[in-house]
């Protein structure tokens, strides 16, 4: 693993919420279930989920960069073993927990929450 400079490390830490939010999107829109056992194109996934194909493509590439999806060829993705934990069809799925956690964060951040000062 390449050692990051102090400035690169602080940027990585400061923006680590972005991959977490992408995982939330994958859970909320059931990407693991939509993709299933065979690779699917971004256009197909977008059609099924109702998401914008360009934005979804960026999210899928981010998810691939962190090991949740695998980019199989241009604009097509498969689910990894890690990504399968986002499918409610899997034993020990974390999908509902991830959705609950992120939606709680969103709800708490919209008002005077002790968690946000």
Residue pairs with C-beta under 8 A, 6 or more apart in sequence:
4 12
18 62
19 62
19 66
20 102
21 102
22 59
22 62
22 63
22 66
22 68
23 63
23 68
23 86
23 98
24 98
24 99
24 102
25 31
25 59
26 32
26 59
26 63
26 68
26 69
26 83
26 86
27 86
27 94
27 95
27 98
27 99
27 102
28 99
28 102
29 49
29 51
30 49
30 87
30 88
30 95
31 45
31 49
31 60
31 63
31 69
31 79
31 83
31 86
32 79
32 83
32 84
32 86
32 87
32 90
32 95
33 87
33 88
33 89
34 40
34 45
34 48
34 49
35 45
35 69
35 77
35 78
35 79
36 79
37 79
38 78
39 72
39 73
39 76
39 77
39 78
40 76
40 77
40 78
41 75
41 76
42 53
42 56
42 57
42 60
42 75
42 76
42 77
43 53
43 75
45 51
45 56
45 60
45 77
46 52
46 53
46 56
49 56
57 75
60 69
60 71
60 77
61 71
63 69
63 77
63 83
64 70
64 71
64 77
67 80
67 82
67 83
68 79
68 80
68 82
68 83
68 86
69 77
69 78
69 79
69 80
69 83
70 77
70 78
70 79
70 80
71 77
72 78
79 87
84 90
85 92
85 93
85 94
85 95
86 93
86 94
86 95
86 98
87 93
87 95
88 95
88 96
108 115
108 116
109 115
109 116
